[in-house]
Amino acid sequence: MWYNLEHKVRMGVMSVEGIEFSGNFAHTIDPKGRVTIPAAYREALSGGFTIGLNNQFAAIALYPKEKWAQKCEQLSRIPESDIKGTRYVRLITGNSFSGCELDAQGRVLLPATLRAKVGMDKAIRFVGMGQYLEIWDEERYLGECGISEESIDDLLDYVNGQYYHAQA
């Protein structure tokens, strides 16, 4: 069923440029709240990044500088007079930490406030999301995968209908 994605890339409708994060890696958080970023992801984060939350507010996300700039541009379109929109902007920007860099060992400190918001314990899972990286609590990630795998037919129908067939 994913032939539609390949077709869209061949036809120039979608770009695969900038896709830097794929795969997943199990890891742990050290006692100071630091994680060692897997080597496969380090180069993509080498230009600096922002630590925030993913769109579900279920995991921590690391956004490379370019991806974060895109998100900020989108948020800047919400006028300050839009109270509901401003609440969303505040939620996103108030839970983000810009200007982050990896240390010499490839580690980064995950803010305690974000770890608490997503219920992150010692065991974690790095998950590549194309243009950004998610860090999940291992148990929560496995639960999310279980839900997705149980409903894969519905997910495929939704994605193909929403994003591929509709544009054909």
Buried (B, 14 or more C-beta within 10 A) or exposed (E): EEEBBEEBEEEEEBEEEEEBBEEBBEBEBEEEBBBBBBEBBEEBBEEBBBBBBBEEBBBBBBBBBBBBEEBBEEBEEBEEEEEEBBEEBEEBBEBBBBEBEBEEEBBBBBBEEBBEBBEBEEBBBBBBBEBBBBBBBBBBBEEBBEEEEEEEEEEEEEBBEEEBEEEE
